[in-house]
């Protein structure tokens, strides 16, 4: 049974961007992540060890955004994807990162869709 485990509207402050002001003052990043996971074993056992712990995923996102400073959202998204997909139970991931403070009107961002590598 494949299910989508997700975190929606996680807001984390970080210093990412190419402009000096983006490196000097933290801005908000709004993160959404959907993780396709086989949840059949967890549904039978009712045991957290048999599924993906979304608290762990949240910690990866928060720590990566707060403790790094990348020029591009592409690099931030790639770093998050690599860490999250280290859990080989994830079959596919859809990750979006928005920068709501970047413009007065309109929200730029990135959306990344990644399937687990074969044999992952």
Biopython code that builds the backbone (N, CA, C, O; Angstrom):
import numpy as np
from Bio.PDB.StructureBuilder import StructureBuilder

atoms = [
    (1, "UNK", "N", (0.843, -1.164, 0.000)),
    (1, "UNK", "CA", (0.000, 0.000, 0.000)),
    (1, "UNK", "C", (0.894, 1.234, 0.000)),
    (1, "UNK", "O", (1.613, 1.476, 0.970)),
    (2, "UNK", "N", (0.858, 2.006, -1.064)),
    (2, "UNK", "CA", (1.626, 3.245, -1.134)),
    (2, "UNK", "C", (0.800, 4.403, -0.598)),
    (2, "UNK", "O", (-0.365, 4.568, -0.958)),
    (3, "UNK", "N", (1.391, 5.176, 0.234)),
    (3, "UNK", "CA", (0.719, 6.335, 0.817)),
    (3, "UNK", "C", (1.597, 7.563, 0.646)),
    (3, "UNK", "O", (2.802, 7.462, 0.412)),
    (4, "UNK", "N", (0.972, 8.715, 0.766)),
    (4, "UNK", "CA", (1.707, 9.969, 0.750)),
    (4, "UNK", "C", (1.799, 10.461, 2.189)),
    (4, "UNK", "O", (0.792, 10.786, 2.819)),
    (5, "UNK", "N", (3.013, 10.508, 2.687)),
    (5, "UNK", "CA", (3.278, 11.129, 3.976)),
    (5, "UNK", "C", (3.802, 12.514, 3.655)),
    (5, "UNK", "O", (4.719, 12.662, 2.846)),
    (6, "UNK", "N", (3.229, 13.531, 4.282)),
    (6, "UNK", "CA", (3.613, 14.874, 3.866)),
    (6, "UNK", "C", (3.771, 15.822, 5.050)),
    (6, "UNK", "O", (3.257, 15.594, 6.145)),
    (7, "UNK", "N", (4.500, 16.883, 4.777)),
    (7, "UNK", "CA", (4.593, 18.035, 5.662)),
    (7, "UNK", "C", (4.198, 19.224, 4.804)),
    (7, "UNK", "O", (4.745, 19.431, 3.721)),
    (8, "UNK", "N", (3.256, 19.994, 5.291)),
    (8, "UNK", "CA", (2.695, 21.106, 4.529)),
    (8, "UNK", "C", (2.957, 22.418, 5.260)),
    (8, "UNK", "O", (2.771, 22.515, 6.473)),
    (9, "UNK", "N", (3.389, 23.418, 4.511)),
    (9, "UNK", "CA", (3.540, 24.782, 5.020)),
    (9, "UNK", "C", (4.482, 24.893, 6.218)),
    (9, "UNK", "O", (4.170, 25.570, 7.198)),
    (10, "UNK", "N", (5.615, 24.236, 6.136)),
    (10, "UNK", "CA", (6.651, 24.367, 7.157)),
    (10, "UNK", "C", (7.430, 25.644, 6.867)),
    (10, "UNK", "O", (8.073, 25.752, 5.823)),
    (11, "UNK", "N", (7.381, 26.591, 7.759)),
    (11, "UNK", "CA", (8.061, 27.874, 7.574)),
    (11, "UNK", "C", (9.330, 27.877, 8.421)),
    (11, "UNK", "O", (9.292, 27.688, 9.637)),
    (12, "UNK", "N", (10.459, 28.099, 7.736)),
    (12, "UNK", "CA", (11.769, 28.098, 8.385)),
    (12, "UNK", "C", (12.525, 29.327, 7.910)),
    (12, "UNK", "O", (12.477, 29.669, 6.729)),
    (13, "UNK", "N", (13.222, 29.991, 8.820)),
    (13, "UNK", "CA", (14.026, 31.144, 8.437)),
    (13, "UNK", "C", (15.451, 30.721, 8.129)),
    (13, "UNK", "O", (16.035, 29.891, 8.826)),
    (14, "UNK", "N", (16.005, 31.310, 7.066)),
    (14, "UNK", "CA", (17.370, 30.993, 6.663)),
    (14, "UNK", "C", (17.953, 32.114, 5.825)),
    (14, "UNK", "O", (17.265, 33.065, 5.456)),
    (15, "UNK", "N", (19.227, 31.981, 5.535)),
    (15, "UNK", "CA", (19.961, 33.008, 4.778)),
    (15, "UNK", "C", (20.452, 32.419, 3.461)),
    (15, "UNK", "O", (21.623, 32.063, 3.322)),
    (16, "UNK", "N", (19.542, 32.322, 2.500)),
    (16, "UNK", "CA", (19.863, 31.754, 1.197)),
    (16, "UNK", "C", (19.523, 32.768, 0.114)),
    (16, "UNK", "O", (18.472, 33.406, 0.170)),
    (17, "UNK", "N", (20.392, 32.918, -0.860)),
    (17, "UNK", "CA", (20.151, 33.822, -1.971)),
    (17, "UNK", "C", (21.466, 34.406, -2.463)),
    (17, "UNK", "O", (22.500, 34.290, -1.805)),
    (18, "UNK", "N", (21.408, 35.027, -3.615)),
    (18, "UNK", "CA", (22.623, 35.578, -4.227)),
    (18, "UNK", "C", (22.916, 37.009, -3.805)),
    (18, "UNK", "O", (24.039, 37.483, -3.973)),
    (19, "UNK", "N", (21.933, 37.697, -3.265)),
    (19, "UNK", "CA", (22.119, 39.096, -2.890)),
    (19, "UNK", "C", (22.677, 39.213, -1.471)),
    (19, "UNK", "O", (22.305, 38.433, -0.594)),
    (20, "UNK", "N", (23.565, 40.181, -1.240)),
    (20, "UNK", "CA", (24.147, 40.352, 0.101)),
    (20, "UNK", "C", (23.097, 40.484, 1.205)),
    (20, "UNK", "O", (23.306, 39.988, 2.312)),
    (21, "UNK", "N", (21.973, 41.145, 0.919)),
    (21, "UNK", "CA", (20.928, 41.302, 1.940)),
    (21, "UNK", "C", (20.320, 39.957, 2.341)),
    (21, "UNK", "O", (19.858, 39.787, 3.470)),
    (22, "UNK", "N", (20.323, 38.995, 1.396)),
    (22, "UNK", "CA", (19.772, 37.671, 1.701)),
    (22, "UNK", "C", (20.716, 36.860, 2.587)),
    (22, "UNK", "O", (20.285, 35.954, 3.300)),
    (23, "UNK", "N", (21.989, 37.190, 2.536)),
    (23, "UNK", "CA", (22.983, 36.522, 3.386)),
    (23, "UNK", "C", (23.055, 37.175, 4.770)),
    (23, "UNK", "O", (23.426, 36.534, 5.754)),
    (24, "UNK", "N", (22.690, 38.470, 4.829)),
    (24, "UNK", "CA", (22.816, 39.221, 6.074)),
    (24, "UNK", "C", (21.617, 39.044, 7.002)),
    (24, "UNK", "O", (21.770, 38.985, 8.222)),
    (25, "UNK", "N", (20.429, 38.959, 6.418)),
    (25, "UNK", "CA", (19.215, 38.891, 7.232)),
    (25, "UNK", "C", (18.384, 37.678, 6.814)),
    (25, "UNK", "O", (18.106, 37.476, 5.632)),
    (26, "UNK", "N", (17.999, 36.886, 7.793)),
    (26, "UNK", "CA", (17.205, 35.685, 7.508)),
    (26, "UNK", "C", (15.860, 36.072, 6.898)),
    (26, "UNK", "O", (15.262, 37.088, 7.251)),
    (27, "UNK", "N", (15.411, 35.238, 5.982)),
    (27, "UNK", "CA", (14.096, 35.378, 5.393)),
    (27, "UNK", "C", (13.351, 34.061, 5.517)),
    (27, "UNK", "O", (13.944, 33.022, 5.811)),
    (28, "UNK", "N", (12.053, 34.114, 5.291)),
    (28, "UNK", "CA", (11.233, 32.909, 5.437)),
    (28, "UNK", "C", (11.311, 32.032, 4.181)),
    (28, "UNK", "O", (11.362, 32.523, 3.053)),
    (29, "UNK", "N", (11.317, 30.739, 4.417)),
    (29, "UNK", "CA", (11.202, 29.725, 3.374)),
    (29, "UNK", "C", (10.019, 28.847, 3.743)),
    (29, "UNK", "O", (9.938, 28.327, 4.856)),
    (30, "UNK", "N", (9.109, 28.689, 2.803)),
    (30, "UNK", "CA", (7.931, 27.851, 3.031)),
    (30, "UNK", "C", (8.158, 26.529, 2.294)),
    (30, "UNK", "O", (8.298, 26.509, 1.071)),
    (31, "UNK", "N", (8.193, 25.436, 3.039)),
    (31, "UNK", "CA", (8.537, 24.133, 2.474)),
    (31, "UNK", "C", (7.338, 23.192, 2.556)),
    (31, "UNK", "O", (6.658, 23.100, 3.578)),
    (32, "UNK", "N", (7.106, 22.500, 1.450)),
    (32, "UNK", "CA", (6.131, 21.424, 1.393)),
    (32, "UNK", "C", (6.843, 20.199, 0.836)),
    (32, "UNK", "O", (7.601, 20.295, -0.129)),
    (33, "UNK", "N", (6.594, 19.056, 1.447)),
    (33, "UNK", "CA", (7.217, 17.832, 0.955)),
    (33, "UNK", "C", (6.186, 16.706, 1.002)),
    (33, "UNK", "O", (5.474, 16.531, 1.991)),
    (34, "UNK", "N", (6.126, 15.950, -0.092)),
    (34, "UNK", "CA", (5.287, 14.757, -0.183)),
    (34, "UNK", "C", (6.197, 13.574, -0.428)),
    (34, "UNK", "O", (7.040, 13.603, -1.325)),
    (35, "UNK", "N", (6.027, 12.531, 0.372)),
    (35, "UNK", "CA", (6.883, 11.358, 0.288)),
    (35, "UNK", "C", (6.016, 10.126, 0.060)),
    (35, "UNK", "O", (5.162, 9.800, 0.884)),
    (36, "UNK", "N", (6.238, 9.445, -1.057)),
    (36, "UNK", "CA", (5.497, 8.221, -1.363)),
    (36, "UNK", "C", (6.222, 7.071, -0.672)),
    (36, "UNK", "O", (7.394, 6.803, -0.935)),
    (37, "UNK", "N", (5.492, 6.398, 0.221)),
    (37, "UNK", "CA", (6.075, 5.345, 1.047)),
    (37, "UNK", "C", (5.109, 4.176, 1.107)),
    (37, "UNK", "O", (3.894, 4.367, 1.158)),
    (38, "UNK", "N", (5.648, 2.972, 1.102)),
    (38, "UNK", "CA", (4.827, 1.778, 1.313)),
    (38, "UNK", "C", (4.515, 1.697, 2.801)),
    (38, "UNK", "O", (5.406, 1.476, 3.621)),
    (39, "UNK", "N", (3.250, 1.875, 3.139)),
    (39, "UNK", "CA", (2.847, 1.899, 4.547)),
    (39, "UNK", "C", (2.125, 0.631, 4.999)),
    (39, "UNK", "O", (1.558, 0.599, 6.092)),
    (40, "UNK", "N", (2.141, -0.406, 4.173)),
    (40, "UNK", "CA", (1.400, -1.623, 4.501)),
    (40, "UNK", "C", (1.869, -2.246, 5.822)),
    (40, "UNK", "O", (1.042, -2.636, 6.647)),
    (41, "UNK", "N", (3.167, -2.340, 6.024)),
    (41, "UNK", "CA", (3.692, -2.946, 7.255)),
    (41, "UNK", "C", (3.282, -2.123, 8.482)),
    (41, "UNK", "O", (2.873, -2.684, 9.498)),
    (42, "UNK", "N", (3.389, -0.811, 8.386)),
    (42, "UNK", "CA", (3.019, 0.062, 9.501)),
    (42, "UNK", "C", (1.522, -0.008, 9.796)),
    (42, "UNK", "O", (1.105, 0.062, 10.952)),
    (43, "UNK", "N", (0.722, -0.147, 8.744)),
    (43, "UNK", "CA", (-0.724, -0.250, 8.943)),
    (43, "UNK", "C", (-1.082, -1.514, 9.719)),
    (43, "UNK", "O", (-2.024, -1.522, 10.511)),
    (44, "UNK", "N", (-0.326, -2.571, 9.485)),
    (44, "UNK", "CA", (-0.568, -3.827, 10.225)),
    (44, "UNK", "C", (-0.028, -3.766, 11.647)),
    (44, "UNK", "O", (-0.685, -4.218, 12.585)),
    (45, "UNK", "N", (1.174, -3.207, 11.808)),
    (45, "UNK", "CA", (1.856, -3.272, 13.105)),
    (45, "UNK", "C", (1.504, -2.121, 14.048)),
    (45, "UNK", "O", (1.586, -2.274, 15.267)),
    (46, "UNK", "N", (1.113, -0.976, 13.498)),
    (46, "UNK", "CA", (0.879, 0.239, 14.278)),
    (46, "UNK", "C", (2.136, 0.652, 15.037)),
    (46, "UNK", "O", (2.069, 1.149, 16.161)),
    (47, "UNK", "N", (3.302, 0.429, 14.384)),
    (47, "UNK", "CA", (4.595, 0.694, 15.010)),
    (47, "UNK", "C", (5.337, 1.755, 14.181)),
    (47, "UNK", "O", (5.501, 1.606, 12.970)),
    (48, "UNK", "N", (5.776, 2.809, 14.842)),
    (48, "UNK", "CA", (6.483, 3.895, 14.160)),
    (48, "UNK", "C", (7.736, 3.408, 13.432)),
    (48, "UNK", "O", (8.101, 3.965, 12.397)),
    (49, "UNK", "N", (8.382, 2.401, 13.946)),
    (49, "UNK", "CA", (9.599, 1.872, 13.321)),
    (49, "UNK", "C", (9.327, 1.287, 11.931)),
    (49, "UNK", "O", (10.255, 1.102, 11.144)),
    (50, "UNK", "N", (8.064, 0.999, 11.631)),
    (50, "UNK", "CA", (7.705, 0.394, 10.349)),
    (50, "UNK", "C", (7.276, 1.405, 9.292)),
    (50, "UNK", "O", (6.758, 1.036, 8.237)),
    (51, "UNK", "N", (7.495, 2.677, 9.586)),
    (51, "UNK", "CA", (7.114, 3.703, 8.622)),
    (51, "UNK", "C", (8.126, 4.836, 8.643)),
    (51, "UNK", "O", (9.117, 4.783, 9.372)),
    (52, "UNK", "N", (7.876, 5.836, 7.857)),
    (52, "UNK", "CA", (8.719, 7.022, 7.807)),
    (52, "UNK", "C", (8.274, 7.986, 8.906)),
    (52, "UNK", "O", (7.096, 8.329, 8.995)),
    (53, "UNK", "N", (9.200, 8.412, 9.723)),
    (53, "UNK", "CA", (8.891, 9.344, 10.796)),
    (53, "UNK", "C", (8.991, 10.767, 10.245)),
    (53, "UNK", "O", (10.088, 11.239, 9.946)),
    (54, "UNK", "N", (7.864, 11.444, 10.111)),
    (54, "UNK", "CA", (7.907, 12.778, 9.523)),
    (54, "UNK", "C", (8.584, 13.788, 10.433)),
    (54, "UNK", "O", (8.990, 14.853, 9.968)),
    (55, "UNK", "N", (8.717, 13.482, 11.709)),
    (55, "UNK", "CA", (9.489, 14.361, 12.597)),
    (55, "UNK", "C", (10.964, 14.385, 12.190)),
    (55, "UNK", "O", (11.622, 15.423, 12.273)),
    (56, "UNK", "N", (11.471, 13.240, 11.753)),
    (56, "UNK", "CA", (12.853, 13.166, 11.275)),
    (56, "UNK", "C", (13.022, 14.006, 10.019)),
    (56, "UNK", "O", (14.017, 14.717, 9.876)),
    (57, "UNK", "N", (12.064, 13.932, 9.115)),
    (57, "UNK", "CA", (12.110, 14.717, 7.878)),
    (57, "UNK", "C", (12.056, 16.203, 8.215)),
    (57, "UNK", "O", (12.796, 16.996, 7.633)),
    (58, "UNK", "N", (11.197, 16.581, 9.138)),
    (58, "UNK", "CA", (11.095, 17.985, 9.553)),
    (58, "UNK", "C", (12.434, 18.480, 10.103)),
    (58, "UNK", "O", (12.872, 19.582, 9.772)),
    (59, "UNK", "N", (13.073, 17.683, 10.928)),
    (59, "UNK", "CA", (14.363, 18.063, 11.505)),
    (59, "UNK", "C", (15.407, 18.276, 10.420)),
    (59, "UNK", "O", (16.185, 19.227, 10.495)),
    (60, "UNK", "N", (15.439, 17.409, 9.409)),
    (60, "UNK", "CA", (16.377, 17.568, 8.290)),
    (60, "UNK", "C", (16.143, 18.903, 7.590)),
    (60, "UNK", "O", (17.092, 19.632, 7.302)),
    (61, "UNK", "N", (14.890, 19.218, 7.320)),
    (61, "UNK", "CA", (14.559, 20.456, 6.609)),
    (61, "UNK", "C", (14.967, 21.676, 7.433)),
    (61, "UNK", "O", (15.639, 22.576, 6.930)),
    (62, "UNK", "N", (14.562, 21.700, 8.686)),
    (62, "UNK", "CA", (14.859, 22.855, 9.546)),
    (62, "UNK", "C", (16.364, 23.032, 9.711)),
    (62, "UNK", "O", (16.878, 24.138, 9.541)),
    (63, "UNK", "N", (17.072, 21.962, 10.038)),
    (63, "UNK", "CA", (18.519, 22.050, 10.251)),
    (63, "UNK", "C", (19.256, 22.503, 8.988)),
    (63, "UNK", "O", (20.171, 23.323, 9.065)),
    (64, "UNK", "N", (18.866, 21.979, 7.844)),
    (64, "UNK", "CA", (19.542, 22.326, 6.597)),
    (64, "UNK", "C", (19.316, 23.794, 6.229)),
    (64, "UNK", "O", (20.246, 24.480, 5.806)),
    (65, "UNK", "N", (18.094, 24.268, 6.388)),
    (65, "UNK", "CA", (17.807, 25.671, 6.051)),
    (65, "UNK", "C", (18.481, 26.621, 7.033)),
    (65, "UNK", "O", (19.029, 27.645, 6.622)),
    (66, "UNK", "N", (18.450, 26.302, 8.308)),
    (66, "UNK", "CA", (18.989, 27.214, 9.320)),
    (66, "UNK", "C", (20.512, 27.198, 9.410)),
    (66, "UNK", "O", (21.112, 28.207, 9.781)),
    (67, "UNK", "N", (21.139, 26.092, 9.083)),
    (67, "UNK", "CA", (22.572, 25.940, 9.323)),
    (67, "UNK", "C", (23.445, 25.986, 8.079)),
    (67, "UNK", "O", (24.624, 25.638, 8.135)),
    (68, "UNK", "N", (22.874, 26.413, 6.953)),
    (68, "UNK", "CA", (23.619, 26.547, 5.700)),
    (68, "UNK", "C", (23.258, 27.877, 5.059)),
    (68, "UNK", "O", (22.308, 28.541, 5.474)),
    (69, "UNK", "N", (24.022, 28.258, 4.049)),
    (69, "UNK", "CA", (23.715, 29.456, 3.284)),
    (69, "UNK", "C", (24.105, 29.197, 1.830)),
    (69, "UNK", "O", (25.277, 29.284, 1.465)),
    (70, "UNK", "N", (23.114, 28.880, 1.015)),
    (70, "UNK", "CA", (23.341, 28.602, -0.394)),
    (70, "UNK", "C", (22.902, 29.790, -1.235)),
    (70, "UNK", "O", (22.009, 30.536, -0.836)),
    (71, "UNK", "N", (23.521, 29.972, -2.393)),
    (71, "UNK", "CA", (23.122, 31.033, -3.305)),
    (71, "UNK", "C", (21.781, 30.717, -3.964)),
    (71, "UNK", "O", (20.942, 31.603, -4.131)),
    (72, "UNK", "N", (21.584, 29.466, -4.333)),
    (72, "UNK", "CA", (20.434, 29.094, -5.154)),
    (72, "UNK", "C", (19.488, 28.134, -4.439)),
    (72, "UNK", "O", (19.915, 27.285, -3.657)),
    (73, "UNK", "N", (18.195, 28.285, -4.723)),
    (73, "UNK", "CA", (17.207, 27.325, -4.229)),
    (73, "UNK", "C", (17.471, 25.941, -4.801)),
    (73, "UNK", "O", (17.172, 24.931, -4.164)),
    (74, "UNK", "N", (18.032, 25.897, -6.006)),
    (74, "UNK", "CA", (18.346, 24.607, -6.619)),
    (74, "UNK", "C", (19.312, 23.813, -5.739)),
    (74, "UNK", "O", (19.153, 22.604, -5.572)),
    (75, "UNK", "N", (20.299, 24.484, -5.185)),
    (75, "UNK", "CA", (21.274, 23.824, -4.307)),
    (75, "UNK", "C", (20.614, 23.404, -2.997)),
    (75, "UNK", "O", (20.843, 22.295, -2.515)),
    (76, "UNK", "N", (19.803, 24.276, -2.424)),
    (76, "UNK", "CA", (19.096, 23.936, -1.188)),
    (76, "UNK", "C", (18.184, 22.730, -1.408)),
    (76, "UNK", "O", (18.174, 21.808, -0.592)),
    (77, "UNK", "N", (17.428, 22.726, -2.487)),
    (77, "UNK", "CA", (16.526, 21.612, -2.789)),
    (77, "UNK", "C", (17.304, 20.314, -2.986)),
    (77, "UNK", "O", (16.886, 19.257, -2.513)),
    (78, "UNK", "N", (18.437, 20.394, -3.686)),
    (78, "UNK", "CA", (19.266, 19.209, -3.914)),
    (78, "UNK", "C", (19.811, 18.657, -2.594)),
    (78, "UNK", "O", (19.821, 17.443, -2.388)),
    (79, "UNK", "N", (20.256, 19.528, -1.715)),
    (79, "UNK", "CA", (20.765, 19.096, -0.414)),
    (79, "UNK", "C", (19.675, 18.416, 0.412)),
    (79, "UNK", "O", (19.908, 17.376, 1.029)),
    (80, "UNK", "N", (18.493, 19.011, 0.418)),
    (80, "UNK", "CA", (17.376, 18.409, 1.152)),
    (80, "UNK", "C", (16.995, 17.057, 0.563)),
    (80, "UNK", "O", (16.775, 16.092, 1.295)),
    (81, "UNK", "N", (16.918, 16.993, -0.758)),
    (81, "UNK", "CA", (16.543, 15.737, -1.412)),
    (81, "UNK", "C", (17.525, 14.622, -1.075)),
    (81, "UNK", "O", (17.110, 13.507, -0.760)),
    (82, "UNK", "N", (18.811, 14.909, -1.137)),
    (82, "UNK", "CA", (19.813, 13.899, -0.829)),
    (82, "UNK", "C", (19.685, 13.364, 0.578)),
    (82, "UNK", "O", (19.807, 12.160, 0.803)),
    (83, "UNK", "N", (19.441, 14.248, 1.522)),
    (83, "UNK", "CA", (19.323, 13.813, 2.913)),
    (83, "UNK", "C", (18.022, 13.048, 3.166)),
    (83, "UNK", "O", (18.023, 12.019, 3.842)),
    (84, "UNK", "N", (16.928, 13.551, 2.627)),
    (84, "UNK", "CA", (15.631, 12.900, 2.857)),
    (84, "UNK", "C", (15.582, 11.538, 2.184)),
    (84, "UNK", "O", (15.071, 10.577, 2.758)),
    (85, "UNK", "N", (16.116, 11.451, 0.959)),
    (85, "UNK", "CA", (16.076, 10.176, 0.229)),
    (85, "UNK", "C", (17.070, 9.148, 0.759)),
    (85, "UNK", "O", (17.136, 8.031, 0.246)),
    (86, "UNK", "N", (17.840, 9.510, 1.774)),
    (86, "UNK", "CA", (18.702, 8.515, 2.433)),
    (86, "UNK", "C", (17.850, 7.445, 3.103)),
    (86, "UNK", "O", (18.328, 6.339, 3.356)),
    (87, "UNK", "N", (16.602, 7.764, 3.390)),
    (87, "UNK", "CA", (15.655, 6.752, 3.890)),
    (87, "UNK", "C", (15.125, 6.007, 2.670)),
    (87, "UNK", "O", (14.286, 6.525, 1.934)),
    (88, "UNK", "N", (15.612, 4.809, 2.465)),
    (88, "UNK", "CA", (15.327, 4.063, 1.238)),
    (88, "UNK", "C", (13.897, 3.536, 1.144)),
    (88, "UNK", "O", (13.522, 2.943, 0.133)),
    (89, "UNK", "N", (13.106, 3.747, 2.180)),
    (89, "UNK", "CA", (11.687, 3.368, 2.101)),
    (89, "UNK", "C", (10.907, 4.339, 1.228)),
    (89, "UNK", "O", (9.805, 4.023, 0.778)),
    (90, "UNK", "N", (11.468, 5.514, 0.986)),
    (90, "UNK", "CA", (10.791, 6.523, 0.171)),
    (90, "UNK", "C", (10.926, 6.131, -1.299)),
    (90, "UNK", "O", (12.032, 5.935, -1.803)),
    (91, "UNK", "N", (9.789, 6.022, -1.975)),
    (91, "UNK", "CA", (9.779, 5.653, -3.383)),
    (91, "UNK", "C", (9.884, 6.886, -4.289)),
    (91, "UNK", "O", (10.519, 6.847, -5.342)),
    (92, "UNK", "N", (9.252, 7.967, -3.859)),
    (92, "UNK", "CA", (9.252, 9.200, -4.640)),
    (92, "UNK", "C", (9.076, 10.368, -3.685)),
    (92, "UNK", "O", (8.432, 10.244, -2.643)),
    (93, "UNK", "N", (9.656, 11.503, -4.052)),
    (93, "UNK", "CA", (9.541, 12.704, -3.248)),
    (93, "UNK", "C", (9.190, 13.884, -4.141)),
    (93, "UNK", "O", (9.744, 14.039, -5.229)),
    (94, "UNK", "N", (8.270, 14.708, -3.675)),
    (94, "UNK", "CA", (7.966, 15.983, -4.315)),
    (94, "UNK", "C", (8.224, 17.047, -3.248)),
    (94, "UNK", "O", (7.594, 17.052, -2.191)),
    (95, "UNK", "N", (9.153, 17.937, -3.545)),
    (95, "UNK", "CA", (9.581, 18.961, -2.605)),
    (95, "UNK", "C", (9.392, 20.328, -3.248)),
    (95, "UNK", "O", (9.798, 20.541, -4.391)),
    (96, "UNK", "N", (8.781, 21.248, -2.523)),
    (96, "UNK", "CA", (8.694, 22.622, -3.015)),
    (96, "UNK", "C", (9.191, 23.565, -1.934)),
    (96, "UNK", "O", (8.943, 23.368, -0.745)),
    (97, "UNK", "N", (9.901, 24.596, -2.378)),
    (97, "UNK", "CA", (10.422, 25.616, -1.484)),
    (97, "UNK", "C", (10.036, 26.969, -2.078)),
    (97, "UNK", "O", (10.385, 27.278, -3.218)),
    (98, "UNK", "N", (9.324, 27.763, -1.305)),
    (98, "UNK", "CA", (8.927, 29.102, -1.722)),
    (98, "UNK", "C", (9.670, 30.138, -0.892)),
    (98, "UNK", "O", (10.002, 29.901, 0.269)),
    (99, "UNK", "N", (9.926, 31.297, -1.508)),
    (99, "UNK", "CA", (10.540, 32.440, -0.812)),
    (99, "UNK", "C", (9.498, 33.566, -0.772)),
    (99, "UNK", "O", (9.507, 34.444, -1.635)),
    (100, "UNK", "N", (8.605, 33.549, 0.218)),
    (100, "UNK", "CA", (7.518, 34.531, 0.239)),
    (100, "UNK", "C", (7.965, 35.968, 0.460)),
    (100, "UNK", "O", (7.212, 36.893, 0.153)),
    (101, "UNK", "N", (9.165, 36.182, 0.981)),
    (101, "UNK", "CA", (9.638, 37.537, 1.249)),
    (101, "UNK", "C", (10.484, 38.123, 0.117)),
    (101, "UNK", "O", (10.957, 39.254, 0.229)),
    (102, "UNK", "N", (10.681, 37.379, -0.962)),
    (102, "UNK", "CA", (11.589, 37.816, -2.019)),
    (102, "UNK", "C", (11.075, 39.031, -2.793)),
    (102, "UNK", "O", (11.846, 39.935, -3.116)),
    (103, "UNK", "N", (9.775, 39.053, -3.091)),
    (103, "UNK", "CA", (9.185, 40.131, -3.878)),
    (103, "UNK", "C", (8.020, 40.755, -3.117)),
    (103, "UNK", "O", (7.478, 40.151, -2.191)),
    (104, "UNK", "N", (7.641, 41.962, -3.512)),
    (104, "UNK", "CA", (6.451, 42.589, -2.922)),
    (104, "UNK", "C", (5.185, 41.889, -3.401)),
    (104, "UNK", "O", (4.196, 41.819, -2.671)),
    (105, "UNK", "N", (5.214, 41.371, -4.622)),
    (105, "UNK", "CA", (4.062, 40.689, -5.197)),
    (105, "UNK", "C", (4.570, 39.468, -5.963)),
    (105, "UNK", "O", (5.468, 39.585, -6.797)),
    (106, "UNK", "N", (4.005, 38.319, -5.687)),
    (106, "UNK", "CA", (4.436, 37.086, -6.335)),
    (106, "UNK", "C", (5.417, 36.336, -5.449)),
    (106, "UNK", "O", (6.189, 36.944, -4.706)),
    (107, "UNK", "N", (5.382, 35.041, -5.531)),
    (107, "UNK", "CA", (6.240, 34.199, -4.695)),
    (107, "UNK", "C", (7.067, 33.277, -5.581)),
    (107, "UNK", "O", (6.516, 32.383, -6.223)),
    (108, "UNK", "N", (8.396, 33.481, -5.626)),
    (108, "UNK", "CA", (9.248, 32.576, -6.395)),
    (108, "UNK", "C", (9.546, 31.314, -5.594)),
    (108, "UNK", "O", (9.430, 31.298, -4.369)),
    (109, "UNK", "N", (9.924, 30.282, -6.288)),
    (109, "UNK", "CA", (10.268, 29.050, -5.602)),
    (109, "UNK", "C", (10.748, 27.989, -6.563)),
    (109, "UNK", "O", (11.013, 28.247, -7.737)),
    (110, "UNK", "N", (10.849, 26.801, -6.034)),
    (110, "UNK", "CA", (11.285, 25.647, -6.820)),
    (110, "UNK", "C", (10.445, 24.442, -6.416)),
    (110, "UNK", "O", (10.021, 24.314, -5.268)),
    (111, "UNK", "N", (10.219, 23.576, -7.374)),
    (111, "UNK", "CA", (9.534, 22.301, -7.120)),
    (111, "UNK", "C", (10.407, 21.210, -7.715)),
    (111, "UNK", "O", (10.779, 21.265, -8.887)),
    (112, "UNK", "N", (10.724, 20.231, -6.904)),
    (112, "UNK", "CA", (11.611, 19.151, -7.301)),
    (112, "UNK", "C", (10.889, 17.831, -7.126)),
    (112, "UNK", "O", (10.344, 17.565, -6.055)),
    (113, "UNK", "N", (10.872, 16.998, -8.160)),
    (113, "UNK", "CA", (10.290, 15.658, -8.074)),
    (113, "UNK", "C", (11.405, 14.642, -8.311)),
    (113, "UNK", "O", (12.082, 14.677, -9.339)),
    (114, "UNK", "N", (11.586, 13.748, -7.356)),
    (114, "UNK", "CA", (12.682, 12.786, -7.434)),
    (114, "UNK", "C", (12.170, 11.401, -7.085)),
    (114, "UNK", "O", (11.477, 11.222, -6.083)),
    (115, "UNK", "N", (12.512, 10.423, -7.911)),
    (115, "UNK", "CA", (12.235, 9.019, -7.600)),
    (115, "UNK", "C", (13.479, 8.423, -6.963)),
    (115, "UNK", "O", (14.601, 8.814, -7.284)),
    (116, "UNK", "N", (13.275, 7.483, -6.067)),
    (116, "UNK", "CA", (14.386, 6.792, -5.428)),
    (116, "UNK", "C", (15.216, 6.099, -6.517)),
    (116, "UNK", "O", (14.646, 5.469, -7.408)),
    (117, "UNK", "N", (16.524, 6.203, -6.464)),
    (117, "UNK", "CA", (17.350, 5.520, -7.459)),
    (117, "UNK", "C", (17.071, 4.009, -7.453)),
    (117, "UNK", "O", (16.724, 3.435, -6.421)),
    (118, "UNK", "N", (17.227, 3.391, -8.604)),
    (118, "UNK", "CA", (17.035, 1.938, -8.703)),
    (118, "UNK", "C", (17.948, 1.235, -7.721)),
    (118, "UNK", "O", (19.126, 1.571, -7.601)),
    (119, "UNK", "N", (17.405, 0.268, -7.029)),
    (119, "UNK", "CA", (18.186, -0.467, -6.039)),
    (119, "UNK", "C", (18.324, 0.280, -4.727)),
    (119, "UNK", "O", (18.985, -0.202, -3.807)),
    (120, "UNK", "N", (17.685, 1.496, -4.622)),
    (120, "UNK", "CA", (17.769, 2.342, -3.444)),
    (120, "UNK", "C", (17.056, 1.760, -2.294)),
    (120, "UNK", "O", (17.032, 2.355, -1.217)),
]
sb = StructureBuilder()
sb.init_structure("model")
sb.init_model(0)
sb.init_chain("A")
sb.init_seg("    ")
for serial, (resi, resn, name, xyz) in enumerate(atoms, 1):
    if name == "N":
        sb.init_residue(resn, " ", resi, " ")
    sb.init_atom(name, np.array(xyz, "f"), 0.0, 1.0, " ", f" {name:<3s}", serial, name[0])
structure = sb.get_structure()
